[in-house]
């Protein structure tokens, strides 16, 4: 993927051209995606910035447990259709429906980009900003930093104020460690072992790869 213009600033309009778009986890089409102020829109007039994405797959960052938590009329808010937030991954390989719904993990070499509400979070497998930068905002830190637990699956996920995370699984400390970034209720993980993963915070519950976590404690 090559960017023809800088589109990292909030509020910019751009068109993502040539990707195979997974409108839902089970449907796809070769089409352009148009983004304005972080939202997917109908085709833009004028001359919006162009991102050439031919050969990639635009994948919605759907988390099935979060979908199930929403009222039925709101369960399509992550489909890649006009009116929804421009939140998706661009992947250099086909991605199956079960991966999207259950556990979307992507090797850095396969990750062309990640967008959250139209903001470029990662490009060519690398983050666009240092871990912890978004946590300098006290309100953001208050929302995210702490220990999130899913007792039924033996998980403790420790989100630290420096943008690092560590997972305790079935009593085994540091089973997974890495960096994380947050924006607009979404969390993007880059594990030290070499994969990207994604989650969503909805009404105080953190959803990620089948885990449903609530915060046990938090701090700054």
N, C-alpha and C positions, 0 to 999 in steps of 0.2 A: 504494500500500500504506500502510495506517495501522496503527501499533502501538497496541494498547489497553493495554499494560502494558510496563514496562521488563524486557527479557529478556536483557540483556547479561551478567548475572552468571553465572559458572560454576555448574553444578549446577541451574539453574532448569528447570522443566518448562513446556512450552508446546505449543500446537497451532497449526499453520499451516493456515488455513481457506480453502477455496475455490479453490485453485490447480489448474491442469492439471499433474499430476505425471508427468514423464518417468521412470517407474520404471527403465527402461533407455534407452539411446540410441535404441531403436527402438519402444518401447511407451509408451503414456500412458493416463492415466485422470484424471477429475475426482474428486479425493478430498482428504481431510485428511492432513496429516503430523503425527505426534505425536513429540515430542522429550523425552527425559529424560536428564540428565547427558551431553549431547552425542551421544546415540545415538538412532536411530529406533526406536520401540517400537510395540506394539499400542495401540489407543485407551486413553487415560488415564482413570482414574476421578477423581472429585472435580471441582475447578474450576481446571484449569490456565490459565495466561495464554493469551490468544488473540491471534494475529496475523492480521488480515484480509488475504488475498492474492488475492481474486477478480479475475480478469482477467489474472493472471500465469501464467508457466510455470516450474515448479520443475525445474531442469536439473542432472543429475549432473555433477560436475567430473571427468569421465573423461579420461584421457590414454592413448591407445591403445598407445603404446610402453611405458608403465609396466604396462598390463594384460598385454602380451605377456611382460614380464619376470617376472611372477608365476607360480608353479605353477598348473596348471589349476584345482585346487579353490579357489584364492583370487582368481580373475579376476572375481568379481562383488561385490567388497567395496565398490564405489562405487555400486551400484544403490540406488535410493531405496526400500528395503524394510526392515522391522523387523530389528534386529540389526546393521545397518551404521551407520557414523558419519553424523551429520547434516551432511553436507558437500555444498552445492549452491548454485546461483545462482537467484535469482528474476528472471525477465526479462519485460519488458512486450511481448513479441512472440513468435510461434512460432519455435522453433529446430529446425533439421533434424538428422537423425542424423549426417550427414557433418560438420557443424559441431562437434557435441559430440565426435566421435571424433578429428577431425583438428586443428582450430584454432578453439577457442571464443574469440571476441573480441566484446566487448559495448560499445556506446556508453554513456557515462554516463547519457544520457537514457532508455535502455532498461533500465537496471539498477535494479531495485527493492531488491535486497539480495543479499549474499553471506554464507553461513554456513559456517564450518569447525568441525567437531566441536561444532556447536550455538552457537558464538560468532558474534556479528554482526560481520563484518569490514567491510562497506560497506552503506550505506543511502541510497537515492535518489541513486545515482551518486557518492556521496562516502564516503571512508574514515571509520571510526569512531574512529581513533586516529592520532597522528602517525607518519609514517614513521620507522623507526629505534627506536621505543619498545621493540619486542620484542627488539632486538639489544643492549639493555643487559645482558641475561643473558649471561655469558661463554660458557656452554655452547652457547647458541643462536648466538652470534656465531661460535664456533669451527666450528659445523656448516655455516654458510651463507656467511660472508663470504669472498670470493676471486674468482678468475677461472675460469669454467666454459666448457669448449670442446667443440665438435662439429666436429672437423677435416673430416669428410666433407662438411659443409655450410658450411664457412667461417665459423663463428660463434664469437665469444668474448663471453661474457656476464659483465660485471664487476659483482658484487654488493658494494656498499660498506657500511661500518659505520654510515654515517649514514642508511641506508634508501633510498639512491639506487642506480640501476643505469644502466649504459651498455652498449650492444651494439656490437661491431665485427663487421661483416659483409663478408666477402671483402676485408679490408684497409681498409674504410672505417670510421673511428672515429666513434663517436656516431651510428651509423645510427638507433638508437632509444635514447631516454633516458627515465627516469621514476622512480617510487617503487615500493617493494615492501614486502610484509608477509609474515611467515611464522608458521605455527602447525601443530603436529602433522604435520610432513612435507609440508605444502602451502605453496605460494608464490602470492601474489596480486599481480599487477602492475597499476599504473595508468600508462600511457604519457603522456608530455608532449604527444603529438600528439592524445590524446583517446580512448583505448580501454582497457578492462579485459581482462586475460588471466590465465591460470592455469597452474600446473605442479605437479609432484609430485617429491619427493626419495625415492628408493627404493634402499636398499642402496648408498648413495654415488653414485648416478647421478641426475642432474636431467633430468626429462622436461618438455618444453614445446613445444606446437604442432608436433610432428614432429621437434623437435630432441632429441638424446640426448647429454647433456653430462656430462663428468667434470671434476673440479676439478684445475686445473693448479697453482695456488698459492693460499695463503690467508694472511690476517693479521687483525689486530684493529683 
